[in-house]
Amino acid sequence: MVNTNALRAEWVKKGMTQSQVAERIGISSKTMSNRMKKKEFGTDEVNKLITLLSIKDPMQIFFADKVT
């Protein structure tokens, strides 16, 4: 399960919006919104997000046991 709050914090730190992130990883804003609601991303999307946002510890975001 993806920690969407932590993921959102990463793109906010980079000064980006959810729509900008979606566009840069090659998905629509609607698809990004659905992924955030379901807290699930495909492996290709995860890899693109890690690279785009320069995420240093992806385990805490993309493999969260509990999301508060």
N, CA, C and O of each residue as an XYZ file, in Angstrom:
272
protein
N       0.836     -1.180      0.000
C       0.000      0.000      0.000
C       0.884      1.247      0.000
O       1.857      1.336      0.748
N       0.534      2.181     -0.832
C       1.317      3.410     -0.977
C       0.909      4.428      0.080
O      -0.277      4.644      0.329
N       1.889      5.036      0.685
C       1.647      6.134      1.618
C       1.472      7.395      0.770
O       2.446      8.078      0.451
N       0.233      7.692      0.412
C      -0.037      8.795     -0.503
C       0.298     10.156      0.095
O       0.656     11.079     -0.635
N       0.189     10.290      1.408
C       0.555     11.563      2.044
C       2.045     11.835      1.873
O       2.443     12.964      1.585
N       2.866     10.811      2.047
C       4.307     10.965      1.878
C       4.653     11.219      0.411
O       5.534     12.022      0.106
N       3.958     10.535     -0.488
C       4.198     10.745     -1.919
C       3.837     12.175     -2.305
O       4.595     12.847     -3.004
N       2.690     12.628     -1.852
C       2.249     14.007     -2.138
C       3.270     15.012     -1.595
O       3.566     16.011     -2.251
N       3.800     14.755     -0.415
C       4.807     15.650      0.182
C       6.046     15.749     -0.700
O       6.659     16.812     -0.803
N       6.409     14.642     -1.333
C       7.589     14.645     -2.208
C       7.401     15.577     -3.397
O       8.313     16.331     -3.738
N       6.219     15.537     -4.043
C       6.071     16.421     -5.195
C       5.834     17.864     -4.780
O       6.158     18.784     -5.531
N       5.275     18.073     -3.600
C       5.126     19.440     -3.101
C       6.505     20.043     -2.839
O       6.733     21.216     -3.136
N       7.427     19.252     -2.284
C       8.803     19.718     -2.050
C       9.462     20.164     -3.340
O      10.298     21.067     -3.340
N       9.080     19.523     -4.448
C       9.654     19.854     -5.755
C       8.876     20.972     -6.448
O       9.222     21.372     -7.559
N       7.823     21.479     -5.792
C       7.038     22.560     -6.359
C       6.148     22.124     -7.509
O       5.859     22.908     -8.413
N       5.719     20.878     -7.472
C       4.903     20.334     -8.549
C       3.483     20.062     -8.061
O       3.229     19.934     -6.864
N       2.565     19.979     -9.025
C       1.185     19.608     -8.729
C       0.978     18.151     -9.116
O       1.804     17.558     -9.811
N      -0.123     17.585     -8.664
C      -0.445     16.207     -9.012
C      -0.573     16.050    -10.530
O      -0.120     15.054    -11.093
N      -1.181     17.019    -11.180
C      -1.343     16.968    -12.635
C       0.000     17.005    -13.352
O       0.194     16.296    -14.339
N       0.919     17.816    -12.870
C       2.248     17.885    -13.477
C       2.988     16.559    -13.323
O       3.643     16.092    -14.255
N       2.879     15.963    -12.150
C       3.525     14.672    -11.909
C       2.942     13.622    -12.848
O       3.682     12.859    -13.470
N       1.625     13.585    -12.948
C       0.962     12.627    -13.833
C       1.459     12.769    -15.260
O       1.809     11.781    -15.905
N       1.490     13.992    -15.748
C       1.937     14.242    -17.124
C       3.371     13.769    -17.330
O       3.685     13.156    -18.350
N       4.235     14.051    -16.371
C       5.650     13.706    -16.515
C       5.926     12.209    -16.430
O       6.938     11.732    -16.946
N       5.026     11.463    -15.779
C       5.235     10.010    -15.750
C       4.401      9.304    -16.818
O       4.415      8.077    -16.919
N       3.672     10.094    -17.614
C       2.986      9.543    -18.770
C       1.601      8.963    -18.520
O       1.168      8.057    -19.233
N       0.907      9.480    -17.513
C      -0.462      9.044    -17.272
C      -1.362     10.278    -17.189
O      -0.878     11.395    -17.009
N      -2.650     10.073    -17.317
C      -3.588     11.198    -17.244
C      -3.798     11.618    -15.787
O      -3.505     10.870    -14.854
N      -4.306     12.818    -15.627
C      -4.631     13.313    -14.280
C      -5.663     12.419    -13.616
O      -5.581     12.149    -12.417
N      -6.631     11.960    -14.393
C      -7.676     11.069    -13.878
C      -7.069      9.763    -13.378
O      -7.415      9.287    -12.297
N      -6.164      9.185    -14.163
C      -5.507      7.938    -13.756
C      -4.702      8.158    -12.475
O      -4.716      7.317    -11.577
N      -4.007      9.282    -12.395
C      -3.215      9.593    -11.202
C      -4.133      9.703     -9.985
O      -3.818      9.189     -8.912
N      -5.248     10.364    -10.159
C      -6.207     10.508     -9.069
C      -6.718      9.142     -8.611
O      -6.830      8.885     -7.412
N      -7.025      8.278     -9.561
C      -7.486      6.929     -9.221
C      -6.408      6.129     -8.492
O      -6.700      5.421     -7.529
N      -5.174      6.244     -8.947
C      -4.062      5.535     -8.294
C      -3.895      6.014     -6.853
O      -3.659      5.211     -5.950
N      -4.019      7.327     -6.640
C      -3.881      7.883     -5.298
C      -5.015      7.398     -4.395
O      -4.783      7.079     -3.229
N      -6.232      7.340     -4.923
C      -7.376      6.880     -4.124
C      -7.235      5.411     -3.744
O      -7.546      5.022     -2.619
N      -6.761      4.593     -4.693
C      -6.605      3.160     -4.443
C      -5.309      2.843     -3.699
O      -5.130      1.741     -3.180
N      -4.414      3.819     -3.658
C      -3.097      3.666     -3.019
C      -2.283      2.560     -3.684
O      -1.570      1.807     -3.021
N      -2.405      2.478     -5.010
C      -1.695      1.459     -5.787
C      -1.155      2.065     -7.078
O      -1.852      2.800     -7.777
N       0.095      1.744     -7.378
C       0.729      2.156     -8.628
C       1.409      0.942     -9.241
O       1.825      0.023     -8.536
N       1.514      0.955    -10.561
C       2.252     -0.099    -11.252
C       3.746      0.081    -11.048
O       4.200      1.164    -10.679
N       4.505     -0.970    -11.285
C       5.958     -0.899    -11.063
C       6.623      0.131    -11.965
O       7.554      0.813    -11.537
N       6.162      0.254    -13.207
C       6.732      1.269    -14.095
C       6.478      2.668    -13.549
O       7.358      3.528    -13.581
N       5.270      2.884    -13.050
C       4.926      4.185    -12.481
C       5.747      4.476    -11.233
O       6.215      5.598    -11.040
N       5.920      3.479    -10.399
C       6.729      3.646     -9.185
C       8.152      4.039     -9.560
O       8.712      4.972     -8.985
N       8.734      3.337    -10.514
C      10.106      3.655    -10.946
C      10.204      5.073    -11.492
O      11.167      5.785    -11.208
N       9.212      5.485    -12.275
C       9.214      6.846    -12.823
C       9.071      7.880    -11.720
O       9.729      8.920    -11.758
N       8.222      7.610    -10.740
C       8.041      8.536     -9.618
C       9.320      8.670     -8.794
O       9.698      9.773     -8.397
N       9.971      7.559     -8.544
C      11.227      7.585     -7.779
C      12.256      8.449     -8.488
O      12.936      9.260     -7.859
N      12.367      8.273     -9.798
C      13.333      9.042    -10.586
C      12.935     10.507    -10.662
O      13.751     11.386    -10.388
N      11.683     10.779    -11.033
C      11.209     12.151    -11.201
C      11.356     12.962     -9.925
O      11.796     14.111     -9.959
N      10.989     12.368     -8.806
C      10.973     13.094     -7.537
C      12.243     12.909     -6.714
O      12.359     13.446     -5.613
N      13.193     12.149     -7.250
C      14.459     11.875     -6.544
C      14.199     11.366     -5.132
O      14.771     11.863     -4.162
N      13.328     10.369     -5.035
C      12.963      9.812     -3.735
C      14.115      8.960     -3.210
O      14.541      8.002     -3.855
N      14.605      9.321     -2.044
C      15.772      8.645     -1.476
C      15.423      7.347     -0.748
O      16.230      6.418     -0.739
N      14.254      7.265     -0.145
C      13.847      6.064      0.578
C      12.461      5.612      0.104
O      11.463      5.822      0.794
N      12.410      4.992     -1.079
C      11.109      4.608     -1.650
C      10.351      3.564     -0.840
O       9.128      3.475     -0.949
N      11.043      2.782     -0.039
C      10.380      1.740      0.748
C       9.335      2.342      1.684
O       8.261      1.767      1.855
N       9.631      3.481      2.287
C       8.703      4.109      3.234
C       7.451      4.636      2.542
O       6.403      4.769      3.173
N       7.551      4.933      1.267
C       6.402      5.469      0.535
C       5.621      4.366     -0.161
O       4.400      4.282     -0.030
N       6.326      3.526     -0.896
C       5.642      2.569     -1.776
C       5.365      1.204     -1.156
O       4.643      0.391     -1.732
N       5.940      0.956      0.016
C       5.703     -0.326      0.675
C       5.317     -0.120      2.128
O       5.796     -0.816      3.022
N       4.441      0.850      2.344
C       4.002      1.180      3.701
C       3.026      0.117      4.202
O       2.084     -0.252      3.501
N       3.258     -0.369      5.414
C       2.339     -1.335      6.026
C       1.074     -0.643      6.479
O      -0.033     -1.114      6.223
N       1.247      0.482      7.157
C       0.114      1.240      7.660
C       0.230      2.661      7.165
O       1.314      3.245      7.164
N      -0.876      3.208      6.750
C      -0.912      4.600      6.328
C      -1.880      5.325      7.232
O      -3.038      4.931      7.374
N      -1.390      6.392      7.844
C      -2.248      7.137      8.768
C      -2.875      8.321      8.084
O      -3.630      9.066      8.708
